[in-house]
Every structure is written in C-alpha cells, then in structure tokens.
Amino acid sequence: MARALALIFGTVYLMIGLIGFVPAIGGTFGQAPSVLLGYVQTNLLHNIVHAGIGFAGLFAAGSEARAVAFCRWFGVALIVLGLIGYTRPNPFGVIPIGGLDVWVHVASGLVLALAGFLGARSPIKAA
C-alpha cells in the first residue's frame, strides 16, 4: 500500500509542481504569488517544493522501506504545513500555503501518514 501511495502522490505532486511553471494557466517562474488554475496561490519556491515531493515519492516507490519512510515523513510534514498555512498563509512572505492549500496539504498528509504508520509494516527489522 505504501509503495502505491508513494507512486500516486509522487506523480501528482510532480505534475502539480511542473504545471505550476506554466504561465498560461496561472503558473509562474517568479517569487511573486500567482493563482494556479484560478484556485491556489503558487510561486517559484512552491513549485520547486511540490516537484521535490514528487521526485521523492517516485524514488520512494521503488522499495517498501523507502515508501513507508516517505509516507511517514511527508505525511507529517504536509500536516504541519497545512496547520502553518491555516495560521500564517504566507510565512515570512516567501511561500503561499494558505487558502485551499491548507486542506490539500492536510488531506494529503493524513492519507500518507495513515499509510505509513498504520497500514505498513515497520521498515526496521529486529535482529
């Protein structure tokens, strides 16, 4: 299950990161926030982070241990980002993570964290 979710979320986050660079649909290559697809704010750093999460997920999907670790780490990180975005929509003025992003990050994080902590065997084997 963790491998499948790492592959799915990796693909989705990579695609969102790449789409975020297309100006015709609201993407940007700059740091000034723009509205992607008319719904979510994005900027250069936001696009890079999404693409990075995507690449990490695709790499993690190659093994069960990496996939479980990806689901755990990125699940928790996305939940925390969602909570930060709820209270500070643009922390330090460098990355817009408020609005709809809050719910996307929290929902993604919950699915990944549940798969990583509850649905997967531990990647650490006892001696």
C-alpha positions in Angstrom: 0.0 0.0 0.0 2.8 2.4 0.9 4.5 1.9 -2.4 1.3 2.5 -4.4 0.6 5.7 -2.4 4.2 6.9 -2.8 3.9 6.4 -6.6 0.5 8.1 -6.8 1.3 11.0 -4.6 4.8 11.3 -6.2 3.2 11.5 -9.6 0.5 14.0 -8.6 2.9 16.3 -6.7 5.4 16.2 -9.5 2.7 17.1 -12.1 1.4 20.0 -9.9 5.0 21.2 -9.4 5.6 21.2 -13.2 2.1 22.7 -14.1 2.9 25.5 -11.6 5.5 26.7 -14.1 3.0 27.2 -16.9 2.1 30.9 -17.0 -0.9 30.3 -19.4 -2.8 28.6 -16.5 -1.7 30.8 -13.7 1.8 29.4 -13.0 4.9 31.4 -12.6 8.7 31.3 -12.7 8.9 34.2 -10.2 8.6 34.6 -6.5 5.5 36.9 -6.6 2.4 34.7 -5.9 0.1 33.9 -8.8 -3.1 31.9 -8.8 -2.7 28.5 -10.4 -5.8 27.2 -12.3 -7.8 30.0 -10.6 -7.8 28.2 -7.2 -4.5 28.1 -5.4 -1.6 30.5 -5.0 1.8 29.4 -6.1 5.2 30.9 -6.7 8.7 29.6 -7.8 9.5 28.1 -4.4 6.1 26.5 -4.0 6.5 24.8 -7.4 10.0 23.6 -6.6 8.8 22.1 -3.3 5.9 20.3 -5.0 8.3 18.9 -7.7 10.7 17.8 -4.9 8.0 16.0 -3.1 7.0 14.4 -6.4 10.5 13.2 -7.1 10.9 11.9 -3.6 7.7 9.9 -3.9 8.7 8.4 -7.2 12.1 7.4 -5.8 10.5 6.0 -2.6 8.0 3.9 -4.6 11.0 1.6 -5.6 11.0 -0.2 -2.3 8.7 -0.9 0.6 11.0 0.5 3.2 11.6 3.8 1.3 7.8 4.1 0.6 6.9 3.7 4.3 9.5 6.3 5.3 8.2 8.6 2.6 4.6 8.2 3.8 5.6 8.8 7.4 7.9 11.8 6.9 6.0 13.6 4.2 2.6 12.8 5.8 3.7 14.5 9.0 5.4 17.4 7.1 2.3 18.1 5.0 0.0 18.0 8.0 2.3 20.5 9.8 2.5 22.7 6.6 -1.3 22.7 6.5 -1.6 23.8 10.1 1.0 26.5 9.5 -0.8 27.7 6.4 -4.0 27.9 8.4 -2.4 30.4 10.8 0.1 32.0 8.5 -1.0 31.9 4.8 2.4 33.2 3.6 5.1 32.5 6.2 7.9 35.1 6.0 6.5 36.3 2.7 8.3 33.5 0.7 5.8 30.7 0.1 2.0 31.0 -0.2 0.5 28.0 1.7 -2.9 29.4 2.8 -6.4 29.0 1.4 -7.2 25.8 -0.5 -3.6 24.6 0.0 -4.3 24.1 3.7 -6.9 21.5 3.1 -4.9 19.8 0.2 -1.8 19.6 2.4 -3.7 18.3 5.5 -5.7 15.7 3.4 -2.6 14.5 1.6 -0.7 14.4 4.9 -3.3 12.4 6.6 -3.5 9.8 3.9 0.2 9.4 3.7 0.7 9.3 7.5 -2.0 6.8 8.0 -0.5 4.6 5.3 3.0 5.0 6.8 2.1 4.5 10.4 -0.9 2.2 10.4 -1.0 0.3 7.2 2.6 -0.6 6.7 5.0 -2.9 8.4 7.9 -1.3 10.0 10.9 -0.9 7.6 13.3 -1.6 10.5 13.8 -5.3 11.1 14.7 -6.6 14.6 17.9 -8.5 14.8 
